[in-house]
Every structure is written in C-alpha cells, then in structure tokens.
Amino acid sequence: MSTSDNDLQGIPVLSMLKEVSVNSANHTARSSTRHPPPPVPEKLSPGADFKVWELATRRYAGLFPAELQVDVVIGLLSNDSLAKIVDEDLPGEIEGLFHLLRRRLSGLHPAL
C-alpha cells in the first residue's frame, strides 16, 4: 500500500484528525460532567459560621484568575458585611483579604 500526502497507510489523515478531535471533545465533556464546579457561596452576612463561608468562598474564588479573586470575594459580602470594611485599605491579594475579613467579621456568617 502506498501513502500519499493526505493518506497514512491508506487512512485519510484528515479523517484521523477529526476522529481524535471528536474523541477528545467527548472525553472533555464527560470529565466536566463528572466534576461539576463548586457552587456559588452565599453572601456573608450576620448569621452562621465564618469558617464555613471562608472554605466555600476559597474553593469558588479558586476558579478565577488570581487578579480577579479579591473582587470575587468582595462580591460575596452582604451590604452589612461590606459596610464593616468599606473604610479599610483593602489588600490586593486574596490571603490578605481573608485575614482582614477574619479579623473584622469573624462573628458574621453566610445568609440562608
């Protein structure tokens, strides 16, 4: 059997690439359905457990690029929680923000 520029041992190269692409897409789709992303945490407001909110929020914020994580966490604060830190010099990185929140809001918890 001879091969041409478009064939590899009699099998069209384009067909092979399409099959690999389809198989890869199917694998990716199956993988993502088996491992859904963590749910969006409730906004932090006066109520339950700060540590639970922090754990859920860290997992969720980890889905975003580092430069957006502080904004994601701030977006998960209720107006009451945000009012308690609005006059603070907010850190530009997530660890510093969680440290500030823990210090200022440790008695606050996620809303139901």
C-alpha distances in whole Angstrom, upper triangle without the diagonal:
4,7,10,13,14,10,10,7,7,11,13,15,18,18,18,21,23,22,23,26,27,27,29,32,32,33,35,37,37,39,41,43,43,45,47,49,53,55,58,61,64,66,69,72,75,75,73,71,70,67,65,65,64,61,60,60,58,55,55,56,53,51,52,51,54,56,56,58,61,61,60,62,65,64,64,68,71,73,76,73,73,76,77,75,75,77,75,73,70,67,64,62,61,63,66,66,66,69,71,70,71,74,76,74,74,76,74,71,69,70,69
4,7,10,11,9,9,7,7,11,12,14,17,17,17,20,22,22,23,26,27,27,29,31,32,33,35,37,38,39,41,43,44,45,47,49,53,55,57,61,64,66,68,72,75,75,73,71,69,67,65,65,64,61,60,60,58,55,55,55,52,50,51,50,53,55,55,56,60,60,59,61,64,63,63,67,70,72,75,73,72,75,76,74,74,76,74,72,68,66,62,61,60,62,65,65,65,68,70,70,71,74,75,74,74,76,74,71,68,70,69
4,7,8,5,6,6,6,9,9,10,14,15,14,17,19,19,20,22,24,25,26,28,30,30,32,34,35,36,38,40,41,43,44,46,50,52,54,57,61,63,65,69,72,71,69,68,66,64,62,62,60,58,56,56,55,52,52,52,49,47,47,47,50,51,52,53,57,57,55,58,61,59,60,64,66,69,71,69,68,72,72,70,70,72,70,68,65,62,59,57,57,59,62,62,62,65,67,66,67,70,71,70,70,73,70,68,65,67,66
4,5,5,7,9,8,10,9,10,12,14,15,16,18,20,20,22,24,25,26,28,30,31,32,34,36,36,38,40,41,43,44,46,50,52,54,57,60,62,64,68,71,71,69,67,66,64,62,61,60,58,56,56,54,52,51,51,49,46,47,46,49,50,50,52,56,55,54,57,60,58,59,63,66,68,71,68,67,71,72,69,69,71,69,67,64,61,58,56,56,58,61,61,61,64,66,66,67,70,71,70,70,72,70,68,65,66,66
4,6,8,11,11,11,9,9,11,13,14,14,17,18,19,20,23,24,24,26,28,29,30,32,34,35,36,38,40,41,42,44,47,49,51,54,58,59,62,65,69,68,67,65,63,62,60,59,58,55,54,53,52,49,48,48,46,43,44,43,46,47,47,49,52,52,51,54,57,55,56,60,63,65,68,65,64,68,68,66,66,68,66,64,60,58,55,53,53,55,58,58,59,61,63,63,64,67,68,67,67,70,67,65,62,64,63
4,7,10,9,8,6,6,7,10,11,11,13,15,16,17,19,21,22,23,25,27,28,30,31,32,34,36,37,38,40,41,45,47,49,52,55,57,60,63,66,66,65,63,61,60,58,57,56,54,52,51,50,47,46,47,44,41,42,41,44,45,46,48,51,51,49,52,55,53,54,58,61,63,66,64,62,66,67,64,64,66,65,63,59,57,54,52,52,54,57,57,57,60,62,61,63,66,66,65,66,68,65,63,60,61,61
4,6,5,5,4,5,8,9,10,12,14,15,16,18,19,20,22,24,25,26,28,29,31,32,34,35,37,38,40,41,45,47,49,53,56,58,60,64,67,67,65,63,62,60,58,57,56,54,52,52,51,48,47,47,45,42,43,43,46,47,47,49,52,52,51,53,56,55,55,59,62,64,67,65,64,67,68,66,66,68,66,64,61,58,55,53,53,55,58,58,58,61,63,62,63,66,67,66,66,68,66,63,61,62,61
4,5,5,6,6,10,10,9,11,14,14,15,17,19,19,20,23,24,25,27,29,30,30,33,35,35,37,39,40,44,47,49,52,55,57,60,63,66,66,64,62,61,59,57,56,55,52,51,51,49,46,46,47,44,41,42,42,45,46,47,48,52,52,50,53,56,54,55,59,61,64,66,64,63,67,67,65,65,67,65,63,60,57,54,52,52,54,57,57,57,59,62,61,62,65,66,65,65,67,65,62,60,61,61
4,6,8,9,13,13,11,14,17,16,17,20,21,21,23,25,26,27,29,31,31,32,35,36,37,39,41,43,46,49,51,54,58,60,62,66,69,68,66,64,63,61,59,58,57,55,53,53,52,49,49,49,46,44,45,45,48,49,50,51,55,55,53,56,58,57,58,61,64,67,69,67,66,70,70,68,68,71,69,66,63,61,57,55,55,56,60,60,59,62,64,64,65,68,69,68,67,70,67,65,62,64,63
4,6,9,12,11,11,14,16,16,17,20,21,21,23,25,26,27,29,31,31,33,35,36,37,39,41,43,47,49,51,55,58,60,63,66,69,69,67,65,64,62,60,59,58,56,54,54,53,50,49,50,47,45,46,46,49,50,51,52,55,55,53,56,59,58,58,62,64,67,69,67,66,70,71,69,69,71,69,67,64,62,58,56,56,58,61,61,61,63,65,65,66,69,70,68,68,70,68,65,63,64,63
4,6,9,7,7,11,12,12,13,16,17,17,19,21,22,23,25,27,28,29,31,33,34,36,38,39,43,45,48,51,54,56,59,62,66,65,63,61,60,58,56,55,55,52,50,51,49,46,46,46,44,41,42,42,45,47,47,48,52,52,50,53,55,54,54,58,60,63,66,64,63,66,67,65,65,68,66,64,61,58,55,53,53,54,58,57,57,60,62,61,62,65,66,65,65,67,64,62,59,60,59
4,5,5,7,9,10,11,13,15,16,17,19,20,21,23,25,26,27,29,31,32,33,35,37,39,42,44,46,50,53,55,58,61,64,64,62,61,59,58,55,55,54,51,49,50,48,45,45,45,43,40,41,41,44,45,45,47,50,50,48,51,54,52,53,57,59,61,64,62,61,65,66,63,63,66,64,62,59,57,53,52,51,53,56,56,56,59,61,60,61,64,65,64,64,66,63,61,58,59,58
4,5,5,6,9,10,11,12,14,15,16,18,20,21,23,24,26,27,29,30,32,33,35,36,40,42,44,47,51,53,55,59,62,62,60,58,57,55,53,52,51,49,47,47,45,42,42,42,40,37,38,37,41,42,42,44,47,47,45,48,51,49,50,54,56,59,61,59,58,62,63,60,60,63,61,59,56,53,50,48,48,50,53,53,53,56,58,57,58,61,62,61,61,63,61,58,55,57,56
4,5,5,6,9,10,11,12,14,15,16,18,20,21,22,24,26,27,29,30,32,33,35,38,40,42,45,49,50,53,56,60,60,58,56,55,54,51,50,50,47,45,45,44,41,40,41,38,35,36,36,39,40,40,42,45,45,43,46,49,47,48,52,54,56,59,57,56,60,61,59,58,61,59,57,54,52,48,47,47,49,52,51,51,54,56,55,57,60,60,59,59,62,59,56,53,54,54
4,5,5,6,9,10,11,12,14,15,16,18,20,21,23,24,26,27,29,31,32,34,37,39,41,45,48,50,53,56,59,59,57,56,55,53,51,50,49,47,45,45,44,41,40,41,38,35,36,37,40,41,41,42,46,46,44,47,49,47,48,52,54,56,59,57,56,60,61,59,59,62,60,58,55,53,50,48,47,49,52,52,52,55,57,56,57,60,61,59,59,61,59,56,53,54,53
4,5,5,6,9,10,11,12,14,15,16,18,20,21,22,24,26,27,29,31,32,36,38,40,44,47,49,52,55,58,58,56,54,53,51,49,48,48,45,43,43,42,39,38,39,37,34,35,35,38,40,40,41,45,44,43,45,48,46,47,51,53,56,58,56,55,59,60,58,58,61,59,57,53,51,48,46,45,47,50,50,50,53,55,54,55,58,59,58,58,60,57,54,52,53,52
4,5,5,6,9,10,10,12,14,15,16,18,20,21,22,24,26,27,29,30,34,36,38,41,44,46,49,52,56,55,54,52,51,49,47,46,45,43,41,41,39,36,36,36,34,31,32,32,35,36,36,38,41,41,39,42,45,43,44,48,50,53,55,53,52,56,57,55,55,57,55,54,50,48,45,43,42,44,47,47,47,50,52,51,52,55,56,55,55,57,55,52,49,50,50
4,5,5,6,9,10,10,12,14,15,16,18,20,21,23,24,26,27,29,33,34,36,40,43,45,48,51,54,54,52,51,50,48,46,45,44,42,40,40,39,36,35,36,34,30,31,32,35,37,36,37,41,40,39,41,44,42,43,47,49,51,54,52,51,55,56,54,54,57,55,53,50,48,45,43,42,45,47,47,47,50,52,51,52,55,56,54,54,56,54,51,48,49,48
4,5,5,6,8,10,11,12,14,15,16,18,20,21,23,25,26,28,32,34,36,39,43,45,48,51,54,53,52,50,49,47,45,44,44,41,39,40,39,35,35,36,33,30,32,32,36,38,37,38,42,41,39,42,45,43,43,47,49,52,54,52,52,55,56,54,55,57,56,54,51,49,46,44,43,45,48,47,47,50,52,51,52,55,56,54,54,56,53,50,47,48,48
4,6,5,6,9,10,10,12,14,15,16,18,20,21,23,24,26,30,32,34,38,41,43,46,49,52,52,50,48,47,45,43,42,41,39,37,37,36,33,32,33,31,28,29,30,33,35,35,35,39,39,37,39,42,41,41,45,47,50,53,50,50,53,54,52,52,55,53,52,48,46,43,41,40,42,45,44,44,47,49,48,49,52,53,52,51,54,51,48,46,47,46
4,6,5,6,9,10,11,12,14,15,17,18,20,21,23,24,28,30,32,35,38,41,43,47,50,49,48,46,45,43,41,40,39,37,35,35,34,31,30,31,29,26,27,27,31,32,32,33,37,36,34,37,40,38,38,42,45,47,50,48,47,51,51,49,50,52,51,49,45,43,40,38,37,40,43,42,42,45,47,46,47,50,51,49,49,51,49,46,43,44,44
4,5,5,6,9,10,10,12,14,15,17,18,20,21,23,27,29,31,35,38,40,43,46,49,49,47,46,45,43,41,40,39,37,35,35,34,31,30,31,29,26,28,28,32,34,33,34,37,37,34,37,40,38,38,42,44,47,49,48,47,51,52,50,50,53,51,50,46,45,42,40,38,41,44,43,43,46,48,46,47,51,51,49,49,51,48,46,43,43,43
4,5,5,6,9,10,11,12,14,15,17,19,20,23,26,28,31,34,37,40,42,46,49,48,46,44,44,42,39,39,38,36,34,34,33,30,29,31,28,26,28,28,32,34,33,34,37,37,35,37,40,38,38,42,44,47,50,47,47,51,52,50,50,53,51,50,46,44,42,39,38,40,43,42,42,45,47,46,46,50,51,49,48,50,48,45,42,43,42
4,5,5,6,9,10,10,12,14,15,17,18,20,24,26,28,32,35,37,40,43,46,46,44,42,41,39,37,36,36,33,31,31,30,27,26,28,25,22,24,25,28,30,30,30,34,34,31,34,37,35,35,39,42,44,47,45,44,48,49,47,47,50,48,47,43,41,38,36,34,36,40,39,39,42,44,42,43,47,47,46,46,48,45,42,40,41,40
4,5,5,6,9,10,11,12,14,16,17,18,22,24,26,30,33,35,38,41,44,44,42,41,40,38,36,35,34,32,30,30,29,26,25,26,24,21,23,24,27,29,28,29,33,32,30,32,35,33,33,37,39,42,45,43,42,46,47,45,45,48,46,45,42,40,37,35,34,36,39,38,37,41,42,41,42,46,46,44,44,46,43,41,38,39,38
4,5,5,6,9,10,11,12,15,16,18,22,24,26,30,33,35,38,41,44,43,42,40,40,38,35,35,35,32,30,30,30,26,26,27,25,22,24,26,29,31,30,30,34,34,31,33,36,34,34,38,40,43,45,43,43,47,48,46,47,50,48,47,43,42,39,37,35,37,40,39,38,42,44,42,43,46,47,45,45,46,44,41,38,38,37
4,5,5,6,9,10,11,12,15,17,20,23,26,29,32,35,37,40,43,42,40,38,38,36,33,33,33,30,28,29,28,24,24,26,23,21,23,25,28,30,29,29,33,33,30,32,35,34,33,37,39,42,44,42,42,46,46,45,46,48,47,46,42,40,37,35,33,35,38,37,36,40,42,40,41,44,45,43,43,45,42,39,36,38,37
4,5,5,6,9,10,11,12,14,18,20,23,26,29,31,34,37,40,40,38,36,35,33,31,30,30,27,25,26,25,21,21,22,20,17,19,21,24,26,25,25,29,29,26,29,32,30,30,34,36,39,41,39,39,42,43,41,42,45,43,42,38,36,34,31,30,32,35,34,33,37,38,37,38,41,42,40,40,42,39,36,34,35,34
4,5,5,6,9,10,11,13,17,19,21,25,28,30,33,36,39,38,37,35,35,33,30,30,30,27,25,25,25,22,21,23,21,18,20,22,25,28,26,26,30,29,26,29,31,29,29,33,35,38,40,38,38,42,43,41,42,45,43,43,39,37,35,33,31,33,36,35,34,37,39,37,38,42,42,40,40,41,39,35,32,33,32
4,6,5,6,9,11,14,17,19,22,25,28,31,33,37,40,38,36,35,34,33,30,30,30,27,25,26,25,22,21,24,22,19,22,24,27,30,28,28,31,31,28,30,33,31,30,34,36,39,41,39,39,43,44,42,43,46,45,44,40,39,36,34,32,33,37,36,34,38,40,38,38,42,43,40,40,41,39,35,33,33,32
4,5,5,6,9,11,15,17,20,23,27,29,31,35,38,36,34,33,32,30,27,27,27,24,22,23,22,19,19,21,19,16,19,21,24,27,25,25,28,29,26,27,31,29,28,32,34,37,39,37,37,41,41,40,41,44,42,41,37,36,33,31,29,30,34,33,31,35,37,35,35,39,40,38,37,39,36,33,31,32,31
4,5,5,6,8,12,14,17,20,23,26,28,32,35,34,32,30,30,28,25,25,25,22,20,21,20,16,16,18,16,14,16,19,22,24,23,22,26,25,22,24,27,26,25,29,31,34,36,34,34,38,38,37,38,41,39,38,35,33,31,28,26,28,31,30,29,32,34,32,33,37,37,35,35,36,34,31,28,29,28
4,5,6,9,12,14,17,20,23,26,29,32,35,33,31,30,30,28,25,25,25,23,20,22,22,18,17,20,19,16,19,22,25,27,25,24,28,27,24,26,29,27,26,29,31,34,36,34,35,38,39,38,39,42,41,40,37,35,33,31,28,30,34,32,31,34,36,34,34,38,38,36,35,36,34,31,28,28,27
4,6,10,12,14,18,20,24,27,29,32,34,33,31,29,29,27,24,24,25,22,19,21,21,17,17,20,19,17,20,23,25,28,26,25,28,28,25,26,29,28,26,30,32,35,37,35,35,39,39,38,40,43,41,41,37,35,34,31,28,30,33,32,30,33,35,33,33,37,38,35,35,36,33,30,27,29,27
4,6,9,12,15,17,21,24,26,29,32,30,28,26,26,24,21,21,21,18,16,18,17,14,14,17,15,13,17,19,22,24,23,21,25,25,21,23,26,25,23,27,29,32,34,32,32,36,36,35,36,39,37,37,33,32,30,27,25,26,29,28,26,30,32,30,30,34,34,32,31,33,30,27,25,26,25
4,7,9,12,14,18,21,23,26,29,28,26,24,24,23,20,19,20,17,14,16,16,12,12,15,14,12,15,18,21,23,21,19,23,22,19,20,23,22,20,24,26,29,31,29,29,33,33,32,34,37,35,35,31,30,29,26,23,25,28,27,25,28,30,28,28,32,32,30,29,31,28,25,22,23,22
4,6,9,12,15,18,20,23,26,25,24,22,21,20,17,16,17,14,11,12,13,9,8,11,10,8,11,15,17,20,17,16,19,19,15,16,20,18,17,20,23,26,28,26,26,30,30,29,30,33,32,31,28,26,25,22,20,22,25,23,21,25,27,24,25,29,29,27,26,28,25,22,19,21,20
4,7,8,12,15,17,20,23,22,20,18,18,16,14,13,13,11,8,9,10,7,6,10,10,9,12,16,17,20,17,15,18,18,14,14,18,16,14,18,20,23,25,23,23,27,27,26,28,31,29,29,26,25,24,21,18,20,23,21,19,22,24,21,22,26,26,23,23,24,22,19,16,18,17
4,6,9,12,15,18,21,20,18,17,17,16,13,12,13,12,8,9,11,9,7,11,12,11,13,17,19,21,17,15,18,17,13,14,17,15,12,16,17,21,22,21,22,25,26,25,26,30,29,29,25,25,24,22,19,21,23,21,19,23,24,21,22,25,25,22,22,23,20,17,14,15,14
4,7,9,12,15,18,18,17,16,15,16,13,11,12,12,8,8,11,9,6,9,12,11,12,16,17,19,15,13,15,14,10,11,13,11,9,12,14,17,19,17,18,22,22,22,23,26,25,26,22,22,22,20,17,19,21,18,17,21,21,18,20,23,23,20,20,21,18,15,12,13,13
4,6,9,12,15,14,13,13,12,12,10,7,9,9,6,6,10,9,7,10,12,13,14,18,18,19,16,14,15,14,11,10,12,10,7,10,12,15,17,15,16,19,20,19,21,24,23,24,21,21,21,19,16,18,20,17,15,18,19,16,17,20,19,16,17,17,14,11,8,10,10
4,6,9,12,11,11,12,11,13,10,8,10,12,9,9,12,13,11,13,16,16,17,20,21,22,18,16,16,15,12,11,12,10,7,9,9,13,14,13,14,17,18,18,20,23,23,24,21,22,22,21,18,20,21,18,16,19,19,15,17,20,18,15,16,16,12,9,6,6,7
4,6,10,11,11,12,11,13,12,8,11,13,11,9,13,14,12,13,17,17,17,20,20,20,17,15,14,13,11,9,9,8,4,5,5,9,10,9,10,13,14,15,16,19,19,21,18,19,20,19,17,18,19,15,14,17,17,13,15,17,16,13,14,14,10,8,6,6,9
4,7,8,9,9,8,11,10,7,9,12,11,10,13,15,14,14,17,19,19,22,21,21,18,16,14,14,12,10,10,10,6,5,5,9,9,7,9,12,12,13,14,18,17,19,17,18,19,19,16,17,17,14,12,15,14,10,12,14,12,9,10,10,7,5,4,6,10
4,6,8,10,9,13,13,10,12,15,14,13,17,19,17,18,21,23,23,25,24,24,22,19,18,17,16,13,12,12,9,7,5,8,6,6,9,11,11,13,15,18,18,20,18,20,22,22,19,20,20,16,15,17,15,12,13,15,12,9,11,9,6,5,5,6,9
4,7,9,9,13,13,12,14,17,17,16,19,21,21,21,24,26,26,28,27,28,25,22,21,20,19,16,15,16,13,10,9,10,8,8,11,12,11,14,16,19,19,22,20,22,25,24,21,22,21,18,17,18,16,13,13,15,12,9,10,7,4,5,7,7,10
4,7,9,12,12,11,14,16,16,16,19,21,20,21,24,26,27,29,29,29,27,24,22,22,21,18,18,18,14,13,11,14,11,11,15,16,15,17,20,22,22,25,23,25,27,26,23,23,23,20,18,19,19,15,15,16,15,11,11,8,6,5,6,6,8
4,7,9,9,9,12,13,13,15,17,19,19,20,23,24,26,28,28,29,26,23,22,23,21,18,18,18,15,14,13,16,14,13,17,18,17,19,22,24,23,26,24,25,27,25,22,22,22,20,17,18,18,15,14,16,15,12,10,8,7,4,6,7,9
4,6,6,7,9,10,11,12,15,16,17,18,20,22,24,26,25,27,25,21,20,21,19,16,17,18,15,14,14,17,16,14,17,19,17,18,21,24,23,25,22,23,25,23,19,19,20,18,14,16,16,13,11,14,14,11,8,8,7,5,7,10,11
4,5,5,6,9,10,10,12,14,15,16,18,20,21,24,22,23,22,18,17,18,17,13,14,16,12,11,13,16,14,11,14,17,15,15,18,21,19,21,19,19,21,19,16,15,16,14,11,12,13,9,8,11,11,8,6,7,6,5,7,11,13
4,5,5,6,9,10,10,13,14,15,16,19,21,23,21,23,22,18,17,19,17,14,16,17,14,14,16,19,18,15,17,20,18,18,21,23,21,23,20,20,21,19,15,14,16,14,11,12,14,11,9,12,13,11,8,10,10,8,10,13,15
4,5,5,6,9,10,11,12,14,16,18,20,22,21,24,21,18,18,19,17,14,16,17,13,14,16,19,18,16,18,21,20,20,23,25,23,25,22,22,23,20,17,16,18,16,13,15,16,13,12,15,16,13,11,12,11,8,8,12,13
4,6,5,6,8,10,10,12,14,16,17,20,19,21,18,15,15,16,13,10,13,13,10,10,12,16,15,13,15,18,17,17,19,22,21,22,19,19,20,18,14,15,16,14,11,14,15,11,11,14,14,11,11,12,9,7,6,10,11
4,6,5,6,9,10,10,12,15,16,18,17,18,17,13,13,15,12,9,12,13,10,11,14,17,17,13,15,18,17,16,19,21,19,20,17,16,17,15,11,11,13,11,8,11,12,9,9,13,13,11,10,12,11,9,9,13,15
4,5,5,6,9,10,11,13,15,18,17,19,18,14,15,17,14,12,15,16,13,14,17,20,20,17,19,22,21,20,22,25,23,23,20,19,19,17,13,13,15,14,10,13,15,13,12,16,17,15,13,15,14,12,11,15,16
4,6,5,6,9,10,12,14,17,17,19,17,13,14,16,12,11,14,14,11,13,15,19,19,17,18,22,21,20,23,25,24,24,21,20,20,18,14,15,17,15,12,16,17,14,14,18,19,16,15,17,15,12,10,13,14
4,5,5,6,8,10,11,14,14,16,13,10,11,12,9,7,10,10,8,10,13,17,18,15,15,19,19,17,19,22,20,21,17,17,17,14,11,12,14,12,10,13,15,12,13,16,17,14,14,16,14,12,10,13,15
4,5,5,6,9,10,12,12,14,13,9,10,12,10,8,12,13,11,13,17,20,20,17,18,21,20,19,21,23,21,21,17,16,15,12,9,10,13,11,9,12,14,13,13,17,18,16,16,18,16,15,14,17,19
4,6,5,7,10,12,13,15,14,11,13,14,11,11,15,15,13,16,19,22,23,20,20,24,24,22,24,27,24,24,21,19,18,15,12,13,16,15,13,16,18,16,17,20,21,19,19,21,19,17,15,18,19
4,5,6,8,11,12,14,12,9,12,12,9,9,13,12,10,14,17,20,21,19,19,23,23,21,23,26,24,24,20,19,18,15,12,14,17,15,14,17,19,17,18,21,21,19,19,21,19,17,14,17,18
4,5,6,8,9,11,8,5,8,9,6,7,10,10,10,13,16,19,21,18,17,21,21,19,20,23,21,20,17,15,14,12,9,12,14,12,12,15,16,15,16,20,20,19,19,21,19,17,16,18,20
4,5,7,8,11,10,7,11,12,10,10,14,14,14,17,20,23,24,21,21,25,24,22,24,26,24,23,19,17,15,12,10,12,15,14,13,17,18,17,18,22,22,21,21,24,22,20,19,21,23
4,7,9,12,10,9,12,13,10,12,15,14,14,18,21,24,26,23,22,26,26,24,25,28,26,25,21,20,17,15,13,15,18,17,17,20,21,20,21,25,25,24,24,26,24,22,20,22,23
4,6,8,6,6,10,10,8,11,13,13,14,17,20,23,25,22,21,25,25,23,23,26,24,23,19,17,15,13,11,15,17,16,16,19,20,19,21,24,25,24,24,27,24,23,21,23,24
4,6,6,7,10,11,10,12,15,15,16,19,23,25,27,24,22,26,26,23,24,26,24,22,18,16,13,11,11,14,16,16,17,20,21,20,22,25,25,25,26,29,27,25,24,26,28
4,5,5,8,10,10,11,14,15,16,18,22,24,26,23,21,24,24,21,22,23,21,19,15,13,10,8,8,11,13,13,14,17,18,18,20,22,23,23,24,27,25,24,23,26,28
4,6,7,8,10,12,13,14,16,18,22,23,25,22,20,23,23,20,20,22,19,17,14,12,8,8,9,12,13,13,15,17,18,18,21,23,23,23,25,28,26,25,24,26,29
4,6,5,6,9,10,11,13,15,18,20,22,20,18,21,22,19,18,21,19,17,14,13,10,9,9,13,14,12,14,17,17,17,20,22,22,22,23,26,23,23,21,23,25
4,5,5,6,9,10,11,13,17,19,21,18,16,20,20,17,18,20,18,17,13,11,9,8,6,10,12,10,11,14,15,14,16,19,19,19,20,23,20,20,18,21,23
4,5,5,6,9,10,11,15,16,18,15,13,16,16,14,14,16,14,13,9,8,7,6,5,9,9,7,9,12,12,12,14,16,16,16,18,21,19,18,18,20,23
4,5,5,6,9,10,13,15,17,14,12,16,16,14,13,16,15,14,11,11,9,10,9,13,13,10,12,15,14,13,17,19,18,17,20,22,19,19,18,19,22
4,6,5,7,9,13,15,17,14,13,17,18,15,16,19,17,17,13,13,12,11,10,13,14,11,12,16,15,14,16,19,18,17,19,21,18,17,15,17,19
4,5,5,7,11,13,15,12,11,14,15,13,14,17,15,15,12,12,11,11,8,11,12,8,9,12,12,10,13,15,15,13,15,17,15,14,13,15,18
4,5,5,9,10,12,9,8,11,12,10,10,14,13,13,10,11,11,12,10,13,12,9,10,13,12,10,13,15,14,13,15,17,14,14,13,15,18
4,6,8,10,12,11,9,13,14,13,13,16,16,17,13,15,14,15,13,16,16,12,13,17,15,13,16,18,17,15,17,19,16,15,13,14,17
4,7,10,11,9,9,13,14,13,14,18,17,18,15,16,16,16,13,15,16,12,12,16,15,12,14,17,15,13,15,16,13,11,9,11,13
4,6,8,6,6,9,10,10,11,15,14,16,13,15,16,16,14,16,16,12,12,15,13,10,13,15,13,10,13,13,10,10,9,10,13
4,5,5,6,9,10,11,12,15,16,18,16,18,20,20,18,20,19,15,15,18,16,12,15,17,14,11,14,14,10,10,9,9,12
4,5,5,6,9,10,10,13,15,17,16,19,20,21,19,21,20,17,17,19,16,14,17,18,14,13,16,15,12,13,12,12,15
4,6,5,7,9,10,13,14,18,16,19,21,22,20,22,20,17,17,18,15,13,15,16,12,10,13,12,9,11,12,11,15
4,5,5,7,9,12,12,15,14,16,18,19,17,18,17,13,13,14,12,9,11,12,9,7,10,10,8,9,10,11,15
4,5,5,6,9,10,13,11,14,16,17,16,17,16,12,13,15,12,10,13,14,10,10,13,14,11,13,13,14,18
4,6,5,8,10,13,13,16,18,20,19,20,18,15,16,17,13,12,15,14,11,11,14,14,12,15,15,16,20
4,6,8,8,12,12,15,18,19,18,18,16,13,14,14,11,9,12,11,7,8,11,12,11,14,15,16,20
4,6,5,8,8,11,14,15,15,16,13,10,12,12,8,8,11,10,7,9,12,14,12,15,16,18,22
4,6,8,8,12,14,16,16,18,15,12,14,15,11,11,15,14,11,12,16,17,16,18,19,20,23
4,7,9,12,15,17,18,19,16,14,16,16,12,13,16,14,12,14,17,19,18,20,22,23,27
4,6,9,12,14,15,15,12,10,13,12,9,10,13,12,10,12,16,18,17,20,21,23,27
4,6,9,12,13,14,11,10,13,13,10,12,15,14,13,15,18,20,20,22,23,25,29
4,7,9,10,11,8,7,10,11,8,10,13,13,12,14,17,19,18,20,21,23,26
4,6,7,8,6,6,9,9,8,11,13,13,14,15,17,21,20,21,22,24,28
4,7,9,7,8,11,12,11,13,16,17,17,18,20,23,22,23,23,26,29
4,6,6,6,9,10,11,13,15,16,17,18,19,22,21,22,22,25,28
4,5,5,6,9,10,10,12,14,15,15,16,20,18,18,19,22,24
4,5,5,6,9,10,11,12,14,15,15,19,18,19,19,23,25
4,6,5,6,9,10,11,12,14,15,18,18,19,20,23,26
4,5,5,6,8,10,10,11,13,16,15,16,17,20,23
4,5,5,6,8,10,10,10,14,13,14,15,18,21
4,6,5,6,9,10,10,14,14,15,17,21,24
4,5,5,6,8,10,13,13,15,17,20,23
4,5,5,5,7,10,10,11,13,16,19
4,6,5,5,9,9,11,13,17,20
4,6,6,9,11,13,16,19,22
4,6,8,9,12,15,17,21
4,5,5,8,11,14,17
4,5,8,11,14,17
4,7,11,13,16
4,7,9,12
4,7,9
4,6
4
